[in-house]
Amino acid sequence: MTEKLELDRIRNFIRLFQAQYEEESILDDICDVTVYQEKLSERYGEIGNWSSRWGDAPRGHSDLEYIQLGKRSLTPVEVLNSEQPLDVIKSFVRSLRLGERNYVLSQLDKKAETGDIETVSFEEPSHEEFQKWCGRVENPDHLFLPLDTDFHSMVFNWRREHEYFFNNMGETAKSGPNVIQIHWVPLDTDIESGYLISSEGLNVVRKWFNDSPDPSGFDHDPEYDQFSVNRPLMVYIGNEVVYDEEEDSEGFENKVDFLYRIILSDLMLDENHAIKLAPTRSLSSE
């Protein structure tokens, strides 16, 4: 028997998903996030001299390049109808959070390749090296390092030696007046360089549902669109429930095409607000 989607349950699922994402997203911590705006001329037409009245506003963000982060999958109807979906939602949010981190780091890597940011080679992340790195970045506040076992031990030891422990701020260190949060990036992400950044100098534009076209090649039910209006996290649900004959878990045979996404611009970067840190030896997590 085909199980049906329940509108009220779907509303609760999507609202909880959006709230959890907005609470746990890393993007607002490591970047200055700007809400997408059209050019005024695109919205209102060519009326008068917009430039003299609105400064840079008429340019808007329409000319930037955008990518989407998210996932599409056949999801059990019972999961979406669940009264307690938090565990599933947390796994979705964790995936988005990692996607945000990896996207920003990959954008920084591209800028290092083109010479837009400096690349600094290092053998070990000693305290002395850390302080030198901080002198190259204006108001640094986030350090991303590959999770090499020896790197992690060394940083832990000098953080303990210098008593770099601050309540409720996770793993941190200090350089002058700046408190820097340290993030360890697993080696299986294929990101083997480090990055020291100043979040105030990194900017991305994030589109919301109202600014975005429907996802390409996805036939969805517009009844559920109302739950994503005026939200940065967009959730789409397919038109029909399908029966998965290969699913042998009772209650999970009925599935629906499910897609969630966020849409971000290419990273924009102010001068002297990031450096790439390139290890000079092979890394290991063993």
KOLVEXRO-964762 format. One record per atom (N, C-alpha, C, CB): residue in one letter; x, y, z. Coordinates in steps of 0.1 Angstrom, whole numbers, padded with zeros to 4 digits, always signed. Glycine has a CB too. Layout:
REM residues N
aXYZ/...
END
This chain:
REM residues 286
m+0008-0012+0000/m+0000+0000+0000/m+0009+0013+0000/m-0010+0000+0012/t+0005+0022-0008/t+0013+0034-0009/t+0010+0044+0002/t+0011+0041-0023/e+0020+0048+0009/e+0018+0058+0020/e+0018+0072+0014/e+0029+0056+0031/k+0009+0081+0019/k+0008+0094+0014/k+0016+0104+0022/k-0006+0099+0013/l+0021+0115+0016/l+0027+0126+0023/l+0016+0134+0031/l+0035+0135+0014/e+0019+0138+0043/e+0010+0145+0051/e+0015+0160+0052/e+0009+0139+0066/l+0007+0169+0047/l+0011+0183+0046/l+0016+0189+0059/l-0001+0191+0040/d+0009+0187+0070/d+0013+0193+0082/d+0027+0187+0087/d+0003+0190+0093/r+0029+0174+0085/r+0041+0168+0089/r+0053+0173+0080/r+0040+0152+0088/i+0050+0175+0067/i+0060+0180+0058/i+0064+0194+0062/i+0056+0179+0044/r+0054+0202+0066/r+0057+0216+0070/r+0066+0216+0082/r+0043+0223+0073/n+0063+0207+0092/n+0071+0206+0104/n+0085+0202+0101/n+0065+0197+0114/f+0086+0192+0092/f+0100+0187+0088/f+0108+0198+0082/f+0098+0175+0078/i+0102+0205+0072/i+0110+0216+0065/i+0113+0227+0074/i+0102+0221+0053/r+0104+0231+0083/r+0106+0242+0092/r+0118+0239+0102/r+0093+0246+0100/l+0117+0226+0107/l+0128+0222+0116/l+0141+0221+0109/l+0124+0209+0122/f+0141+0216+0096/f+0153+0215+0088/f+0159+0229+0086/f+0150+0209+0075/q+0151+0239+0083/q+0156+0253+0080/q+0161+0259+0093/q+0145+0261+0075/a+0154+0257+0104/a+0159+0262+0117/a+0172+0256+0121/a+0148+0260+0128/q+0173+0243+0119/q+0186+0236+0123/q+0197+0241+0114/q+0184+0221+0122/y+0195+0243+0101/y+0205+0247+0092/y+0210+0261+0096/y+0200+0247+0078/e+0200+0270+0099/e+0204+0284+0102/e+0212+0285+0115/e+0191+0293+0103/e+0210+0275+0124/e+0217+0275+0137/e+0231+0269+0135/e+0209+0267+0147/e+0233+0260+0126/e+0245+0252+0125/e+0254+0256+0113/e+0243+0238+0125/s+0249+0263+0104/s+0257+0267+0092/s+0270+0274+0096/s+0248+0277+0083/i+0280+0270+0090/i+0293+0276+0092/i+0296+0288+0084/i+0305+0266+0090/l+0288+0290+0074/l+0290+0301+0064/l+0291+0315+0070/l+0280+0300+0053/d+0281+0318+0079/d+0281+0331+0085/d+0292+0334+0094/d+0268+0333+0092/d+0299+0323+0099/d+0310+0324+0108/d+0323+0327+0101/d+0312+0311+0116/i+0325+0322+0089/i+0337+0323+0082/i+0337+0333+0070/i+0342+0309+0077/c+0325+0338+0067/c+0324+0348+0056/c+0314+0359+0060/c+0318+0340+0043/d+0315+0370+0052/d+0305+0380+0053/d+0295+0376+0042/d+0311+0395+0050/v+0283+0372+0046/v+0273+0367+0037/v+0263+0378+0033/v+0265+0355+0043/t+0262+0381+0020/t+0253+0391+0015/t+0241+0385+0009/t+0260+0400+0005/v+0229+0390+0012/v+0217+0385+0006/v+0216+0390-0009/v+0204+0390+0014/y+0212+0381-0018/y+0212+0385-0032/y+0202+0396-0035/y+0207+0372-0040/q+0206+0405-0044/q+0197+0416-0049/q+0198+0416-0064/q+0201+0429-0042/e+0186+0418-0070/e+0186+0421-0084/e+0192+0435-0087/e+0172+0419-0090/k+0195+0437-0100/k+0198+0451-0104/k+0184+0458-0103/k+0203+0452-0118/l+0185+0471-0098/l+0172+0478-0098/l+0166+0480-0112/l+0175+0492-0092/s+0174+0480-0122/s+0168+0482-0136/s+0161+0469-0140/s+0179+0485-0146/e+0166+0457-0134/e+0159+0445-0138/e+0145+0444-0131/e+0168+0433-0134/r+0145+0450-0119/r+0132+0449-0111/r+0122+0460-0115/r+0135+0450-0096/y+0128+0472-0118/y+0119+0483-0120/y+0120+0490-0134/y+0121+0494-0109/g+0129+0485-0142/g+0131+0491-0155/g+0141+0503-0154/g+0118+0495-0161/e+0144+0509-0165/e+0153+0520-0165/e+0145+0533-0162/e+0160+0521-0179/i+0146+0537-0150/i+0138+0549-0146/i+0148+0559-0140/i+0127+0545-0136/g+0150+0570-0146/g+0159+0580-0141/g+0173+0576-0139/g+0154+0584-0127/n+0180+0583-0132/n+0195+0581-0130/n+0197+0573-0117/n+0203+0594-0130/w+0196+0560-0117/w+0198+0552-0105/w+0212+0554-0099/w+0196+0537-0109/s+0222+0555-0107/s+0236+0556-0102/s+0237+0567-0092/s+0246+0557-0113/s+0232+0579-0095/s+0235+0590-0087/s+0227+0589-0074/s+0231+0603-0094/r+0216+0582-0074/r+0208+0581-0062/r+0211+0569-0053/r+0193+0580-0066/w+0215+0558-0059/w+0217+0546-0052/w+0231+0541-0052/w+0208+0535-0058/g+0241+0548-0057/g+0255+0543-0057/g+0257+0530-0065/g+0259+0541-0042/d+0262+0520-0058/d+0265+0507-0064/d+0252+0498-0066/d+0275+0500-0057/a+0241+0502-0060/a+0229+0494-0059/a+0225+0489-0073/a+0218+0501-0052/p+0225+0497-0083/p+0219+0492-0096/p+0226+0480-0102/p+0219+0503-0105/r+0239+0478-0098/r+0246+0467-0103/r+0241+0454-0098/r+0261+0468-0100/g+0236+0454-0086/g+0231+0441-0080/g+0241+0430-0080/g+0218+0437-0087/h+0235+0418-0080/h+0244+0406-0080/h+0241+0397-0091/h+0242+0399-0067/s+0234+0401-0101/s+0230+0393-0112/s+0241+0388-0121/s+0220+0400-0121/d+0252+0395-0121/d+0263+0391-0130/d+0273+0382-0124/d+0270+0404-0134/l+0271+0378-0111/l+0280+0369-0105/l+0277+0354-0109/l+0279+0370-0090/e+0288+0346-0107/e+0286+0331-0110/e+0281+0325-0097/e+0299+0325-0115/y+0272+0315-0099/y+0266+0308-0087/y+0267+0293-0088/y+0251+0312-0086/i+0268+0287-0077/i+0268+0272-0076/i+0257+0268-0065/i+0282+0266-0073/q+0253+0256-0066/q+0244+0251-0056/q+0250+0239-0048/q+0230+0246-0062/l+0248+0239-0035/l+0252+0229-0026/l+0240+0222-0020/l+0262+0234-0015/g+0240+0209-0020/g+0229+0202-0015/g+0229+0187-0019/g+0216+0208-0019/k+0217+0181-0019/k+0216+0167-0023/k+0202+0164-0028/k+0219+0158-0010/r+0202+0154-0037/r+0189+0149-0042/r+0189+0134-0040/r+0187+0152-0057/s+0178+0129-0034/s+0178+0114-0032/s+0163+0110-0031/s+0185+0111-0018/l+0161+0097-0032/l+0148+0091-0029/l+0147+0089-0014/l+0146+0077-0037/t+0138+0095-0008/t+0137+0095+0007/t+0124+0089+0011/t+0138+0110+0012/p+0125+0079+0021/p+0113+0073+0026/p+0102+0083+0031/p+0117+0063+0037/v+0090+0081+0026/v+0079+0089+0031/v+0078+0089+0046/v+0066+0084+0024/e+0080+0078+0052/e+0079+0077+0066/e+0089+0086+0074/e+0081+0062+0071/v+0100+0089+0068/v+0110+0098+0074/v+0104+0112+0073/v+0123+0097+0066/l+0099+0116+0062/l+0093+0130+0061/l+0081+0132+0069/l+0091+0133+0046/n+0073+0121+0071/n+0061+0122+0079/n+0064+0120+0094/n+0051+0111+0074/s+0076+0117+0098/s+0079+0114+0111/s+0076+0125+0121/s+0094+0110+0113/e+0072+0121+0133/e+0070+0131+0144/e+0083+0135+0150/e+0060+0126+0154/q+0093+0127+0149/q+0106+0130+0155/q+0117+0128+0144/q+0109+0120+0167/p+0118+0138+0135/p+0128+0136+0124/p+0142+0143+0127/p+0122+0142+0112/l+0145+0147+0139/l+0156+0155+0142/l+0169+0148+0138/l+0157+0159+0156/d+0170+0135+0140/d+0183+0128+0137/d+0186+0128+0122/d+0182+0113+0142/v+0176+0126+0114/v+0177+0127+0099/v+0181+0141+0095/v+0164+0122+0092/i+0174+0151+0101/i+0176+0165+0098/i+0191+0169+0101/i+0166+0174+0105/k+0196+0164+0113/k+0209+0167+0117/k+0219+0162+0107/k+0212+0162+0131/s+0217+0150+0101/s+0226+0144+0091/s+0226+0153+0079/s+0222+0130+0088/f+0214+0158+0075/f+0213+0167+0063/f+0221+0179+0065/f+0198+0170+0060/v+0219+0185+0077/v+0226+0198+0081/v+0241+0196+0081/v+0220+0204+0094/r+0245+0185+0087/r+0259+0182+0088/r+0266+0181+0074/r+0262+0168+0095/s+0258+0175+0064/s+0263+0175+0051/s+0264+0188+0044/s+0254+0166+0042/l+0254+0197+0047/l+0255+0211+0042/l+0266+0219+0048/l+0242+0218+0044/r+0268+0217+0061/r+0279+0224+0068/r+0293+0220+0062/r+0279+0221+0083/l+0295+0207+0060/l+0308+0203+0054/l+0309+0208+0040/l+0309+0188+0054/g+0298+0208+0033/g+0298+0214+0019/g+0302+0228+0019/g+0284+0212+0012/e+0297+0236+0028/e+0300+0250+0029/e+0315+0252+0032/e+0292+0257+0040/r+0320+0244+0041/r+0335+0245+0045/r+0343+0242+0033/r+0338+0236+0056/n+0340+0230+0026/n+0348+0226+0015/n+0347+0235+0003/n+0344+0212+0011/y+0336+0242+0002/y+0334+0251-0009/y+0343+0263-0007/y+0319+0255-0011/v+0343+0269+0005/v+0351+0281+0008/v+0366+0278+0006/v+0348+0286+0022/l+0370+0266+0011/l+0384+0262+0010/l+0388+0260-0004/l+0387+0250+0019/s+0379+0254-0012/s+0383+0251-0026/s+0383+0265-0034/s+0372+0242-0033/q+0375+0274-0030/q+0376+0287-0037/q+0389+0295-0033/q+0363+0296-0032/l+0393+0293-0020/l+0406+0299-0016/l+0417+0292-0024/l+0408+0297-0001/d+0416+0279-0026/d+0427+0272-0033/d+0428+0278-0047/d+0424+0257-0033/k+0417+0280-0054/k+0417+0286-0067/k+0424+0299-0067/k+0403+0287-0073/k+0421+0307-0057/k+0427+0321-0057/k+0442+0320-0054/k+0420+0329-0046/a+0446+0310-0047/a+0460+0308-0045/a+0467+0304-0058/a+0463+0297-0034/e+0460+0296-0066/e+0466+0291-0079/e+0468+0303-0088/e+0457+0281-0085/t+0459+0313-0087/t+0459+0324-0096/t+0468+0336-0090/t+0445+0329-0100/g+0473+0334-0078/g+0481+0344-0072/g+0474+0355-0065/g+0490+0350-0082/d+0461+0353-0063/d+0453+0363-0056/d+0455+0363-0041/d+0438+0361-0059/i+0459+0352-0036/i+0464+0351-0022/i+0477+0345-0021/i+0453+0343-0013/e+0485+0348-0011/e+0498+0343-0009/e+0498+0328-0004/e+0506+0352+0001/t+0508+0321-0009/t+0510+0307-0004/t+0523+0307+0004/t+0511+0297-0016/v+0521+0301+0017/v+0533+0301+0026/v+0536+0286+0028/v+0530+0308+0039/s+0548+0282+0026/s+0552+0268+0028/s+0556+0266+0043/s+0564+0264+0019/f+0553+0255+0049/f+0558+0252+0063/f+0560+0237+0064/f+0547+0257+0073/e+0568+0234+0074/e+0571+0220+0077/e+0562+0215+0089/e+0586+0218+0081/e+0562+0223+0099/e+0554+0219+0111/e+0546+0232+0116/e+0563+0214+0123/p+0534+0230+0121/p+0526+0242+0126/p+0530+0246+0140/p+0511+0239+0125/s+0542+0250+0142/s+0547+0254+0155/s+0540+0267+0159/s+0562+0255+0155/h+0542+0270+0172/h+0536+0283+0177/h+0543+0295+0170/h+0538+0284+0192/e+0556+0293+0168/e+0563+0304+0161/e+0558+0306+0147/e+0578+0301+0160/e+0555+0295+0140/e+0550+0296+0126/e+0536+0302+0126/e+0549+0282+0119/f+0528+0298+0136/f+0514+0303+0137/f+0514+0318+0139/f+0507+0297+0149/q+0523+0323+0147/q+0524+0338+0150/q+0528+0345+0137/q+0533+0341+0161/k+0537+0339+0130/k+0542+0345+0117/k+0530+0346+0107/k+0554+0337+0111/w+0522+0335+0106/w+0511+0335+0097/w+0501+0346+0101/w+0504+0321+0098/c+0499+0348+0113/c+0489+0358+0118/c+0494+0372+0114/c+0487+0357+0133/g+0507+0374+0113/g+0512+0387+0109/g+0510+0390+0094/g+0527+0388+0112/r+0506+0380+0087/r+0504+0382+0072/r+0489+0384+0069/r+0509+0370+0065/v+0480+0383+0078/v+0466+0384+0076/v+0460+0395+0085/v+0459+0370+0078/e+0452+0403+0079/e+0445+0414+0087/e+0434+0408+0095/e+0440+0425+0077/n+0435+0410+0108/n+0425+0405+0118/n+0421+0390+0116/n+0412+0414+0117/p+0430+0381+0116/p+0427+0367+0114/p+0418+0362+0125/p+0440+0358+0114/d+0408+0353+0121/d+0400+0347+0131/d+0396+0332+0129/d+0387+0355+0132/h+0401+0326+0118/h+0398+0312+0115/h+0411+0306+0109/h+0386+0310+0107/l+0415+0294+0114/l+0426+0287+0109/l+0421+0273+0106/l+0438+0286+0119/f+0423+0269+0093/f+0420+0255+0089/f+0433+0248+0086/f+0411+0256+0076/l+0434+0236+0093/l+0446+0228+0091/l+0442+0214+0088/l+0455+0228+0104/p+0450+0207+0079/p+0447+0193+0076/p+0450+0185+0088/p+0456+0188+0064/l+0442+0175+0090/l+0442+0167+0103/l+0453+0156+0102/l+0428+0160+0105/d+0465+0161+0102/d+0477+0152+0103/d+0479+0149+0118/d+0489+0158+0096/t+0482+0137+0121/t+0483+0133+0135/t+0494+0141+0143/t+0487+0118+0136/d+0506+0143+0136/d+0516+0150+0143/d+0513+0165+0144/d+0529+0149+0135/f+0506+0170+0134/f+0502+0184+0134/f+0493+0187+0146/f+0495+0188+0121/h+0483+0177+0147/h+0473+0179+0158/h+0480+0179+0172/h+0462+0168+0157/s+0489+0169+0174/s+0496+0168+0186/s+0504+0181+0189/s+0505+0156+0187/m+0511+0186+0179/m+0519+0198+0182/m+0511+0210+0185/m+0527+0201+0169/v+0500+0212+0178/v+0491+0223+0181/v+0485+0222+0195/v+0480+0225+0170/f+0481+0210+0198/f+0475+0208+0212/f+0485+0211+0222/f+0471+0193+0213/n+0498+0207+0221/n+0508+0210+0231/n+0511+0225+0233/n+0521+0202+0227/w+0512+0232+0221/w+0515+0246+0224/w+0503+0254+0228/w+0521+0252+0211/r+0491+0249+0225/r+0479+0256+0230/r+0478+0254+0245/r+0466+0250+0223/r+0482+0242+0250/r+0482+0240+0264/r+0493+0248+0271/r+0484+0225+0267/e+0505+0248+0265/e+0516+0255+0271/e+0513+0270+0272/e+0528+0254+0262/h+0506+0276+0262/h+0503+0290+0263/h+0489+0293+0268/h+0504+0296+0249/e+0482+0283+0273/e+0469+0284+0280/e+0459+0291+0271/e+0470+0292+0293/y+0458+0286+0258/y+0449+0291+0249/y+0436+0284+0250/y+0454+0290+0234/f+0429+0286+0261/f+0416+0279+0263/f+0406+0290+0267/f+0417+0268+0274/f+0395+0291+0259/f+0385+0301+0261/f+0371+0294+0262/f+0384+0311+0249/n+0363+0297+0271/n+0350+0290+0273/n+0341+0291+0261/n+0343+0296+0286/n+0335+0280+0258/n+0325+0279+0248/n+0329+0284+0234/n+0313+0287+0252/m+0342+0283+0231/m+0347+0288+0218/m+0354+0277+0210/m+0356+0300+0219/g+0354+0264+0215/g+0360+0253+0208/g+0375+0254+0209/g+0356+0253+0194/e+0382+0250+0199/e+0397+0250+0199/e+0402+0263+0193/e+0402+0238+0190/t+0409+0270+0202/t+0413+0284+0198/t+0427+0287+0201/t+0404+0294+0205/a+0432+0297+0196/a+0446+0302+0199/a+0445+0318+0198/a+0457+0296+0189/k+0456+0324+0202/k+0456+0339+0202/k+0468+0345+0196/k+0454+0344+0217/s+0466+0356+0189/s+0478+0363+0183/s+0475+0378+0185/s+0480+0360+0168/g+0482+0384+0194/g+0479+0398+0198/g+0464+0399+0203/g+0480+0407+0185/p+0456+0408+0198/p+0442+0409+0202/p+0433+0399+0196/p+0437+0423+0200/n+0438+0392+0186/n+0429+0383+0178/n+0428+0369+0184/n+0434+0383+0164/v+0416+0364+0185/v+0414+0350+0189/v+0410+0343+0176/v+0402+0349+0200/i+0417+0332+0174/i+0416+0324+0161/i+0410+0311+0165/i+0430+0323+0154/q+0399+0307+0158/q+0393+0294+0160/q+0400+0284+0150/q+0378+0295+0157/i+0404+0273+0155/i+0411+0263+0147/i+0401+0252+0143/i+0422+0257+0155/h+0401+0249+0130/h+0393+0238+0124/h+0402+0228+0118/h+0383+0244+0113/w+0400+0215+0121/w+0408+0204+0116/w+0400+0198+0104/w+0411+0194+0127/v+0407+0197+0093/v+0400+0191+0081/v+0405+0177+0078/v+0403+0201+0068/p+0397+0167+0079/p+0401+0153+0076/p+0408+0152+0063/p+0390+0144+0077/l+0418+0143+0062/l+0426+0141+0050/l+0418+0135+0039/l+0438+0133+0053/d+0407+0128+0042/d+0399+0121+0032/d+0391+0131+0024/d+0390+0111+0038/t+0391+0144+0027/t+0384+0154+0019/t+0392+0158+0007/t+0381+0166+0028/d+0405+0153+0006/d+0414+0157-0004/d+0419+0172-0003/d+0408+0155-0018/i+0416+0178+0009/i+0421+0191+0011/i+0434+0190+0020/i+0410+0201+0018/e+0446+0191+0015/e+0458+0189+0022/e+0466+0201+0025/e+0466+0179+0015/s+0460+0213+0023/s+0466+0225+0026/s+0459+0232+0037/s+0467+0235+0014/g+0465+0241+0044/g+0458+0249+0054/g+0455+0263+0049/g+0467+0250+0067/y+0446+0270+0057/y+0442+0283+0053/y+0440+0292+0065/y+0429+0283+0044/l+0446+0303+0066/l+0443+0313+0076/l+0435+0324+0070/l+0457+0318+0083/i+0424+0328+0076/i+0415+0338+0070/i+0410+0348+0080/i+0403+0331+0064/s+0406+0359+0075/s+0399+0369+0082/s+0385+0369+0077/s+0406+0383+0082/s+0375+0365+0084/s+0361+0364+0079/s+0356+0377+0074/s+0352+0358+0089/e+0360+0388+0079/e+0355+0401+0075/e+0359+0404+0061/e+0360+0412+0084/g+0369+0398+0055/g+0373+0400+0042/g+0369+0390+0031/g+0388+0402+0042/l+0362+0380+0036/l+0356+0370+0026/l+0341+0373+0025/l+0359+0356+0032/n+0337+0374+0012/n+0323+0377+0010/n+0317+0367+0000/n+0321+0391+0005/v+0305+0362+0003/v+0297+0354-0007/v+0283+0360-0007/v+0297+0339-0004/v+0277+0359-0019/v+0263+0363-0020/v+0255+0350-0020/v+0260+0371-0033/r+0244+0350-0011/r+0236+0338-0010/r+0222+0341-0015/r+0235+0333+0005/k+0217+0333-0025/k+0203+0335-0029/k+0193+0328-0020/k+0202+0329-0044/w+0181+0334-0020/w+0170+0328-0012/w+0161+0322-0023/w+0163+0338-0003/f+0151+0315-0017/f+0141+0308-0026/f+0135+0317-0036/f+0131+0301-0018/n+0131+0329-0032/n+0124+0338-0041/n+0133+0343-0053/n+0119+0350-0033/d+0146+0342-0051/d+0155+0347-0061/d+0160+0336-0071/d+0167+0353-0055/s+0155+0324-0069/s+0161+0313-0076/s+0152+0306-0085/s+0167+0303-0066/p+0156+0302-0097/p+0148+0294-0106/p+0146+0280-0100/p+0154+0293-0120/d+0136+0273-0105/d+0134+0259-0101/d+0146+0251-0104/d+0121+0253-0107/p+0149+0240-0096/p+0161+0232-0099/p+0159+0225-0113/p+0163+0222-0088/s+0169+0225-0121/s+0169+0219-0134/s+0167+0204-0134/s+0182+0223-0142/g+0157+0200-0142/g+0155+0185-0143/g+0148+0179-0131/g+0168+0179-0145/f+0142+0187-0123/f+0135+0181-0111/f+0120+0185-0111/f+0142+0187-0098/d+0112+0175-0113/d+0097+0177-0114/d+0092+0176-0100/d+0091+0166-0123/h+0088+0188-0094/h+0085+0188-0080/h+0070+0193-0079/h+0094+0197-0072/d+0065+0191-0067/d+0051+0195-0063/d+0052+0209-0058/d+0045+0185-0053/p+0046+0219-0065/p+0046+0233-0060/p+0039+0235-0047/p+0041+0242-0071/e+0030+0226-0043/e+0023+0228-0030/e+0032+0230-0018/e+0014+0216-0027/y+0044+0224-0019/y+0054+0225-0008/y+0063+0237-0009/y+0062+0212-0007/d+0063+0244-0020/d+0072+0255-0022/d+0069+0266-0011/d+0070+0261-0035/q+0057+0267-0006/q+0054+0278+0003/q+0062+0277+0016/q+0039+0277+0007/f+0068+0265+0019/f+0076+0264+0031/f+0090+0269+0030/f+0075+0249+0036/s+0094+0272+0017/s+0108+0276+0015/s+0108+0291+0012/s+0114+0268+0004/v+0097+0298+0010/v+0096+0312+0006/v+0104+0320+0017/v+0082+0317+0005/n+0112+0330+0012/n+0119+0338+0021/n+0129+0331+0030/n+0110+0347+0029/r+0135+0320+0025/r+0144+0312+0032/r+0157+0309+0023/r+0138+0299+0037/p+0169+0309+0029/p+0180+0305+0021/p+0182+0290+0018/p+0193+0310+0029/l+0176+0282+0027/l+0176+0267+0025/l+0163+0264+0017/l+0177+0259+0038/m+0165+0258+0005/m+0153+0255-0003/m+0151+0240-0004/m+0156+0260-0018/v+0138+0236-0002/v+0135+0222-0001/v+0124+0220-0012/v+0130+0218+0013/y+0126+0209-0019/y+0117+0205-0030/y+0113+0191-0029/y+0123+0208-0044/i+0100+0188-0031/i+0095+0174-0030/i+0089+0170-0043/i+0085+0173-0018/g+0092+0158-0048/g+0087+0153-0060/g+0072+0152-0061/g+0094+0140-0063/n+0068+0150-0074/n+0053+0150-0076/n+0046+0137-0071/n+0051+0151-0091/e+0053+0126-0071/e+0046+0114-0067/e+0055+0105-0058/e+0042+0107-0080/v+0047+0097-0050/v+0054+0087-0042/v+0056+0074-0051/v+0045+0084-0029/v+0068+0069-0049/v+0071+0056-0057/v+0073+0045-0047/v+0083+0058-0066/y+0070+0033-0052/y+0072+0021-0044/y+0086+0014-0048/y+0060+0011-0046/d+0094+0013-0038/d+0108+0007-0041/d+0107-0008-0038/d+0118+0014-0032/e+0106-0016-0048/e+0105-0031-0047/e+0117-0037-0041/e+0102-0037-0060/e+0129-0031-0042/e+0141-0037-0036/e+0143-0033-0022/e+0153-0032-0044/e+0135-0024-0016/e+0136-0020-0002/e+0130-0031+0007/e+0130-0007+0001/d+0138-0037+0016/d+0132-0048+0024/d+0130-0044+0038/d+0142-0060+0024/s+0130-0031+0041/s+0127-0026+0055/s+0113-0021+0055/s+0137-0014+0059/e+0105-0028+0063/e+0091-0025+0064/e+0088-0010+0068/e+0084-0034+0074/g+0080-0004+0060/g+0077+0010+0063/g+0085+0020+0055/g+0078+0013+0077/f+0096+0015+0048/f+0104+0024+0040/f+0104+0021+0025/f+0119+0023+0045/e+0094+0013+0021/e+0093+0010+0007/e+0088+0022-0002/e+0084-0002+0005/n+0080+0030+0005/n+0074+0042-0002/n+0083+0054-0001/n+0060+0045+0004/k+0087+0059-0013/k+0097+0069-0013/k+0093+0081-0022/k+0111+0064-0017/v+0099+0092-0020/v+0096+0104-0028/v+0109+0111-0032/v+0086+0114-0021/d+0110+0116-0044/d+0122+0124-0048/d+0123+0137-0039/d+0121+0128-0063/f+0134+0138-0033/f+0136+0149-0023/f+0149+0156-0026/f+0136+0143-0008/l+0148+0170-0026/l+0160+0178-0030/l+0161+0189-0020/l+0160+0183-0044/y+0173+0192-0015/y+0175+0204-0007/y+0188+0211-0012/y+0176+0201+0008/r+0188+0224-0011/r+0200+0231-0016/r+0201+0245-0011/r+0199+0232-0032/i+0213+0250-0011/i+0216+0265-0010/i+0223+0269-0022/i+0224+0268+0003/i+0222+0282-0026/i+0229+0287-0038/i+0238+0299-0034/i+0218+0292-0048/l+0251+0297-0037/l+0261+0307-0033/l+0268+0312-0046/l+0271+0300-0024/s+0273+0324-0044/s+0282+0330-0055/s+0296+0325-0053/s+0281+0345-0055/d+0304+0328-0063/d+0319+0326-0062/d+0323+0335-0050/d+0326+0330-0075/l+0334+0331-0044/l+0339+0338-0032/l+0346+0351-0037/l+0349+0329-0024/m+0343+0362-0030/m+0350+0375-0032/m+0359+0378-0020/m+0340+0386-0035/l+0371+0383-0023/l+0381+0384-0012/l+0388+0397-0012/l+0391+0372-0014/d+0389+0403+0000/d+0396+0416+0001/d+0411+0412+0003/d+0392+0424+0014/e+0420+0422-0001/e+0434+0420+0000/e+0439+0418+0014/e+0441+0432-0007/n+0448+0409+0016/n+0455+0406+0029/n+0445+0400+0039/n+0461+0418+0034/h+0435+0393+0034/h+0426+0387+0044/h+0426+0371+0043/h+0412+0391+0041/a+0435+0365+0036/a+0437+0351+0036/a+0450+0347+0031/a+0426+0344+0028/i+0456+0336+0036/i+0468+0330+0030/i+0466+0315+0030/i+0480+0333+0039/k+0472+0308+0020/k+0472+0294+0019/k+0485+0289+0026/k+0472+0289+0004/l+0484+0278+0033/l+0495+0272+0041/l+0498+0258+0035/l+0492+0271+0056/a+0509+0257+0029/a+0513+0245+0021/a+0523+0236+0029/a+0518+0248+0007/p+0519+0224+0034/p+0529+0216+0041/p+0539+0211+0031/p+0522+0204+0048/t+0552+0209+0036/t+0563+0205+0028/t+0566+0190+0029/t+0575+0213+0031/r+0558+0183+0037/r+0560+0168+0038/r+0546+0161+0036/r+0566+0165+0052/s+0547+0148+0035/s+0535+0140+0033/s+0527+0140+0046/s+0539+0126+0029/l+0514+0139+0045/l+0506+0139+0057/l+0500+0126+0060/l+0495+0149+0055/s+0497+0123+0073/s+0491+0110+0077/s+0482+0112+0088/s+0503+0100+0080/s+0471+0104+0089/s+0462+0104+0100/s+0464+0092+0109/s+0448+0104+0095/e+0475+0085+0107/e+0478+0073+0115/e+0488+0076+0126/e+0483+0062+0106/
END
